[in-house]
Amino acid sequence: MTPLTMQYAVSNHVRDTLRAIVGASTNWSDHVQAMEERKSLQSLLAKKQEDLPARKMKDSYIEVSLPLGSQPQLREKYLNVYNIVRFGRILEDLDSLGVLICYTHTKAESGKTPLSIVTALVDKIDLQKHLISPDCDIKFTGHVSWVGKTSMEVKMHMLQLHGDVYSPVLDATFVMVARDPENKRRQ
């Protein structure tokens, strides 16, 4: 059986998906209502660890493409004045992807989740390449590699297309923490 692969065209789609999962709003006037709705999700939390369904690493596998080469208009967000890929933007995408991977792992049948997942720690980033080509497509992949009671470890990889082959650029390990629907305590 092959792992479930989700394709997203750009990182904004990852963020939009996260907003839909947690019921977050993009403006303040909707924020108060969204927080009230999040309180009602408290009843969806498992009472005991044993009540949770069994999951495998492949259940959380995601692929996201960042088409810097095939969509030149996207490069403006990722390049600095020296035509070099902004590493901070890549870190931001890895962080969003890590959260989405965790939500995929803890998916709720209702579509909304009672958990608020936050990044606790960037454990490790190993660079295989120090320069990221500004005009070649990038692919991010990742999955949950370990789960505790309130935390998850997420492994992610960044690859860049050179010719017809994706070559490794970096490997990252993030630790994520689940909090209650109102983001007040660890779950």
Residue pairs with C-beta under 8 A, 6 or more apart in sequence:
1 58
3 58
3 61
3 143
4 58
4 59
4 61
5 61
5 62
5 63
6 62
6 63
6 64
6 104
7 63
7 64
7 65
8 14
8 17
8 62
8 64
8 65
9 65
9 67
10 65
10 66
10 67
10 71
10 74
11 64
11 66
11 92
11 93
11 96
11 97
14 64
14 93
14 96
14 97
14 100
15 96
17 100
18 24
18 96
18 99
18 100
18 103
19 25
19 26
20 111
21 100
21 103
21 111
21 112
21 113
22 38
22 103
22 112
22 113
22 116
23 34
23 37
23 38
23 41
23 112
24 34
25 31
25 33
25 34
35 182
38 116
38 181
38 182
39 181
39 182
41 112
41 113
41 114
41 181
42 114
42 180
42 181
42 182
43 114
44 108
44 110
44 113
44 114
45 114
45 115
45 180
45 181
45 187
46 52
49 149
55 105
55 106
55 144
55 147
57 143
57 144
57 145
58 143
59 104
59 105
60 101
60 102
60 104
60 105
60 142
60 143
60 144
61 141
61 142
61 143
62 97
62 100
62 101
62 104
62 141
62 142
62 143
63 139
63 140
63 141
64 93
64 97
64 139
64 140
64 141
65 137
65 138
65 139
65 140
66 74
66 78
66 93
66 137
66 138
66 139
66 140
67 74
67 137
67 138
68 74
68 75
68 78
68 85
68 133
68 134
68 135
68 136
68 137
68 138
69 133
69 135
69 136
69 137
69 161
70 137
72 135
75 134
75 135
77 89
78 85
78 86
78 89
78 90
78 134
79 85
79 86
79 134
80 86
83 134
84 131
84 132
84 134
85 132
85 133
85 134
87 132
90 132
90 158
91 122
93 140
94 140
94 156
94 158
94 172
94 174
95 119
95 174
97 140
97 142
97 156
98 119
98 142
98 154
98 156
98 174
98 176
99 117
99 118
99 119
99 176
101 142
101 143
101 144
101 154
101 156
102 117
102 144
102 152
102 154
102 176
102 178
103 113
103 115
103 117
105 144
105 147
105 152
106 113
106 115
106 117
106 178
107 113
108 114
114 180
114 181
115 178
115 179
115 180
115 181
115 187
116 178
116 179
116 180
116 181
116 182
116 183
117 152
117 176
117 177
117 178
117 179
118 176
118 177
118 179
118 183
119 174
119 175
119 176
119 177
120 151
120 175
120 176
120 177
121 174
121 175
122 172
122 173
122 174
123 153
123 173
123 174
123 175
124 171
124 172
124 173
125 170
125 171
125 172
125 173
126 170
126 171
126 172
127 169
127 170
128 167
128 168
128 169
128 170
128 171
129 160
129 167
129 168
129 169
129 170
132 138
132 160
132 169
133 160
133 162
136 160
136 161
136 162
137 160
137 161
138 158
138 159
138 160
138 161
138 169
139 158
139 159
139 160
139 161
139 166
140 156
140 157
140 158
140 159
141 156
141 157
141 159
142 154
142 155
142 156
142 157
143 154
143 155
144 152
144 153
144 154
145 153
145 154
145 155
145 173
146 152
146 153
147 153
150 177
150 178
150 186
150 187
151 175
151 176
151 177
151 178
152 175
152 176
152 178
153 173
153 174
153 175
153 176
154 173
154 174
154 175
154 176
155 171
155 172
155 173
156 171
156 172
156 173
156 174
157 168
157 170
157 171
157 172
158 168
158 169
158 170
158 171
158 172
159 166
159 167
159 168
159 169
160 166
160 167
160 169
177 186
178 186
178 187
179 185
179 186
179 187
180 186
180 187
